[in-house]
Amino acid sequence: MDLNLRLPDEVVEALGPEPEREALEGVLLLLVGEGRMTLERAGEVLGLEGREKAARWYTERTLPRPEPGVEDLIENEEPVFLENLTQEDLDRLDRFLDIPPAEKGSGLSDVSINHDKYLYGDAS
């Protein structure tokens, strides 16, 4: 039986280059999740060989995904400007170098303390 289904253009675009396959997978995920079809049968319909591949397919598509956030932008190498981030966003990122202060300084010529003077040649 064939089914003709009209989807809004933005949905078809979001489904990507193979919208029919993506729509079929979505329906099968729903049916398996509701217990109306077995995982094995869904795997057969999709042409997956064996229960293990069907289980991997199902698991990969049903694992909870976090809300897209700043970390996702950085992973996707989209530009992120610090002035657009909140302190909370900055606190969640692991990209920034954190140098804890030394327990004991190295004296008056300590470059980390006198870095401005050092950079401009005014260090004594």
C-alpha positions as CSV (number, residue, x, y, z in Angstrom):
1,M,0.0,0.0,0.0
2,D,1.3,3.4,-0.9
3,L,0.6,6.5,1.2
4,N,0.7,10.0,-0.2
5,L,1.5,12.5,2.6
6,R,1.8,16.2,2.1
7,L,4.3,17.8,4.5
8,P,5.0,21.5,4.9
9,D,8.1,22.6,2.9
10,E,10.0,23.5,6.1
11,V,9.5,19.9,7.4
12,V,10.7,18.4,4.1
13,E,13.7,20.7,4.2
14,A,14.5,19.7,7.8
15,L,14.3,16.0,6.9
16,G,17.4,16.5,4.6
17,P,18.4,14.9,1.4
18,E,16.3,11.7,1.9
19,P,13.0,12.9,3.3
20,E,11.1,9.7,2.5
21,R,13.7,7.6,4.4
22,E,13.7,10.1,7.4
23,A,9.9,10.1,7.5
24,L,9.8,6.3,7.5
25,E,12.4,6.1,10.3
26,G,10.3,8.6,12.3
27,V,7.2,6.5,11.9
28,L,9.0,3.3,12.8
29,L,10.6,4.9,15.9
30,L,7.1,5.9,17.0
31,L,5.6,2.4,16.4
32,V,8.5,0.6,18.2
33,G,8.4,3.1,21.1
34,E,4.6,2.5,21.5
35,G,5.0,-1.3,21.2
36,R,2.9,-1.5,18.1
37,M,5.9,-3.0,16.1
38,T,8.8,-5.1,17.1
39,L,12.3,-3.7,16.8
40,E,13.3,-6.7,14.7
41,R,10.5,-5.9,12.2
42,A,11.4,-2.2,12.0
43,G,15.0,-3.2,11.3
44,E,13.8,-5.5,8.5
45,V,11.6,-2.7,7.0
46,L,14.7,-0.4,7.0
47,G,16.9,-3.1,5.5
48,L,19.1,-3.5,8.6
49,E,20.7,-6.8,9.0
50,G,20.1,-8.4,12.4
51,R,18.8,-7.4,15.8
52,E,22.1,-5.7,16.9
53,K,22.0,-3.2,14.0
54,A,18.3,-2.5,14.6
55,A,19.0,-2.0,18.3
56,R,21.9,0.4,17.5
57,W,19.7,2.3,15.1
58,Y,16.9,2.6,17.7
59,T,19.3,3.6,20.5
60,E,21.1,6.2,18.5
61,R,17.8,7.9,17.6
62,T,16.1,7.8,20.9
63,L,18.9,8.8,23.3
64,P,18.0,12.2,24.9
65,R,19.9,15.1,23.4
66,P,20.7,18.2,25.4
67,E,19.4,21.5,24.3
68,P,21.7,23.2,21.8
69,G,23.9,25.6,23.7
70,V,27.1,27.4,23.6
71,E,29.1,24.2,23.6
72,D,27.4,23.1,20.4
73,L,28.2,26.3,18.7
74,I,31.9,25.9,19.6
75,E,31.9,22.2,18.5
76,N,30.4,23.3,15.1
77,E,33.1,25.9,14.8
78,E,30.6,28.7,14.4
79,P,31.9,32.0,15.7
80,V,31.1,32.8,19.3
81,F,31.8,36.2,20.6
82,L,32.5,36.6,24.3
83,E,30.4,39.7,24.6
84,N,27.4,37.7,23.5
85,L,27.8,35.1,26.3
86,T,26.5,35.3,29.8
87,Q,28.6,34.5,32.8
88,E,26.7,31.3,33.1
89,D,27.7,30.3,29.5
90,L,31.3,31.1,30.3
91,D,31.2,29.0,33.5
92,R,30.0,26.0,31.5
93,L,32.7,26.2,28.9
94,D,36.0,24.2,29.3
95,R,37.8,26.1,26.6
96,F,39.4,28.8,28.8
97,L,42.8,28.4,30.4
98,D,42.6,28.5,34.2
99,I,45.9,29.2,35.9
100,P,45.6,29.0,39.6
101,P,47.9,31.4,41.6
102,A,51.2,30.0,42.8
103,E,51.3,29.2,46.5
104,K,54.6,31.1,46.7
105,G,55.6,33.9,44.4
106,S,59.0,34.3,42.7
107,G,59.8,37.7,44.2
108,L,59.7,41.3,43.0
109,S,60.5,40.5,39.4
110,D,57.6,38.1,39.1
111,V,56.4,38.5,35.5
112,S,52.8,37.3,36.3
113,I,52.4,40.1,38.9
114,N,54.3,42.8,37.0
115,H,53.3,41.8,33.5
116,D,52.5,45.4,32.3
117,K,55.8,46.8,33.5
118,Y,57.6,43.8,32.0
119,L,56.0,44.0,28.6
120,Y,56.8,47.7,28.3
121,G,60.4,47.3,29.5
122,D,59.8,49.2,32.8
123,A,60.6,46.2,35.0
124,S,63.3,46.8,37.5
